[in-house]
Amino acid sequence: MASPADTARALFQQKEDIDAQLEYQASILSSNGSTLDSPLVDADGFPIADIDTYAVRNARIRIIELRNDRKAVMDALAVALQSVYDPASPQPDSSPQLSPNDKPFAKVDGVSPASPAAEAGLRRDDLVVKFGSLTQHSFSSSSLQPLVEVVAAHENRSIPLKVLRSDQVIFLSLTPKQWGGRGLLGCHIVPYSPNGDGRGKRVLYRRTHGLRVVVGCPP
């Protein structure tokens, strides 16, 4: 079990990663001359020139998500620091909680030793709630193709993750990279459903960027 000091350090790193993501998303708004609530259309209802409406809307959504994640991490960090500096005091539950909209959409069913996934702290049977900007609403079928695309676009760049492990919410930072093994992650991730995680089903897979990705389910 990690010591309170180790927990505090890990949470602080998660906060730093979230802050970096917030800064990046804020730069998208700034480059478009926009804020979180500035209009994207003119008085006649037409898109304002020189504004990438799609990018601005996505950045706004991501900033809101990241701010929520940051608050959860900061709450947990405050409790962890209290444990470090006053270990005799009784501690409330420091685990961040899932919101009603946070539902797992994928499951880790294998992690290679010394891989980027292992370095990030991913473990077998972790349930993925958020993968970068991806949530359960990012997938229209049983395919994890959007996840594959995020991995490919983030080689050597960190991706914030939110996973559920034994009913505990954990924030991780995963950096896809070449590591001497297959793919960029070195783990197997499969679709997850609370009504059945796919075990017993005949599913066709292909391996992409170190992931076992569903490409179809034969009848």
N, C-alpha and C positions, 0 to 999 in steps of 0.2 A: 504494500500500500504506500502511495506517495506521501511524503511528509507534508505538513502545512506549508513549509517554505517552498517545496517543489511545486505544490499546487498553486501557490501564489505566483511563482515565476511563470508557470504555464499560462495562467489566466492573464498575466500582464502581457505576455507575448501575443495572446489572442487579441487583447485590446489593441496592441500596436498594429497587428495585421488588419483589424477592422478599421482603425484610423487611416491606414494607408489606402484601403478600399474607398473609404468616405472621401478622402482627398482626391482620388482619381475620379470618382463620380461627380464631385463638385466642380472639377476642372471641365467636365463635359458641359455642365450647365453654364459655366463662365464663358467657355469658348463660343457658346451660342447666345450670349447676352441674356441668359435666362436665370430665373430663380426657381424655388420650389413651387411658387404660386403665380408666377408671371404668365400673362396670356400667350397662347400659341397661335391664336387666330386674330385677325383684325376685326374692326367693327362690322364688316360685311360678312364675316364668317370664313374668310379665306386664310390659309396658312400664311404667317408672317414670313416675308422673304429673309433669306440667310439664316433661317433656323431649321436645324435638323429635328423635325418634330418627333420622329421615332426615337432618336437617341436621347432627346430631352425627357420624353415620357419614361423610357426605360431607366434613365438615371434617377429620376424622381422616385420611382418605385423602389429602386435598389437602395437609395439613401434612407428611405423610411424603414426598409427591412434591416439595414445595417445599424441604424440607430436603435431599433428594438433589440438586436443582438448585442450591441454594445452595453445597453442598460442591464441586460441579463448578466453579462460578463462582469460588469462593474459591481453589481450586487453580490455576485459570488466572490469577487476579489476582496471586497470589504470584509466579508465574513472570514475569508482565508487569512487576511492580514491580522484580523483580531485574534485568530488562533495562533499566529506566529508570535505576536507581542504580548498576548495575555492567554497562554494556553490553559490556565486554570478556570477561565470563565466558561459557562455553559454556552454551547453554540447552537443556533438554529440551523435548520436544513439549508445548506448553501447551494444546493443543486438548482441550476436554472430550470424553469418549467416550460413544457410545451404549451403553446397557445392552441386554441381549438382548431386553427387552420393549419397547424404544423402536423402533417401526417407523413410517415415514411413512404418512400416510393421505390426504394432499392435496398438490397441487402448485400453485405460483403460476405462472400462464401469462401474466401481464401486470400491470404496475404503472404507473399514471398519474403523470406528473411532478407534483411539489408536492402530492401526495395524502398523507393520513395514513399509508398503507402505505409510500410513498416516504420520508417523514420517519422512520419506524421502522427503515428500512434493509432492508425486504423487496426481493428482486430476482426477476426472472423465473427460473423453473426451481428456485427454492428448494423443498425438500420439507418439509412441515409434520409435525413429530413430536408436538408438543404445542401446543394453542391454548387458553390458559387452563387449565381443568381437563380439557379434552377430549383423549383419546388415541384410538388405533385401536379400542379397545374401546368407545368411546362411540357407534359407528355400527353399525346393524344392517342397513343396505342401502347402495346406492351414493349415496344422498342425503346432502348436507351440511347438512340442515336444522338439526341441533343446533348447528352452527357459526354459522348465521344467527341463531339465537336468542341465542347468547352475545354476538354483536356488538350486537344490538338492546338487550340488557340492560346493556351497558357503554358506552353513549354518554358521551363525555367522561370515561371511566374507563379506566385502562391495563389491558391484557391481556398477561400474559407469554407469550412464544412460544419454542418451541425448534424450530429448523429445521436441516436438513442441506443444506449447500452445498458441492459438490465434495468430499464425504467429510469435511467439517469441521462440527462441531456448533457452532451459534451461538445465543446467547440474545438475544432482542429484546423490546422493550416497545412494544406497539401501542395507540394510543388512538383508537377510533372517534369521529369528529366530523364536523360539517358543515364543508365546506372549499371550496365553490364549484363542485365537480364532482358527479358522480353518486354517490349512496350515501354511506356513512360511512367507507369504507376506500379506495376508488379502486384496487381491484385485482381481478383475476380469479383465483379459486381453484377447482380442479376435483379430483375424486377421483383418488387415485393408487394404483396397484397395482404391486409390483415385477415382476409378470409382464406388465405392459402398462399404461401410464398413460392409456389411453383414446383414444389417437390412432388414427384410422381407424374409430372407432365412431360410429354415428349416435346422438347423445344430445340429448334435449330439455332446454333450459336456460330459466331465468327469472332476471332480475336483481333481487336483493334486497340492500339495504344495500351496494351497490357490489360485490357478489360475483356471479359467474356460477355459479349453483347448479343442480345436476342435479335434475330433478324426475321424470325417467323415461327409460327406454331403449326405444324402439319395437322390436318384433321385426323 
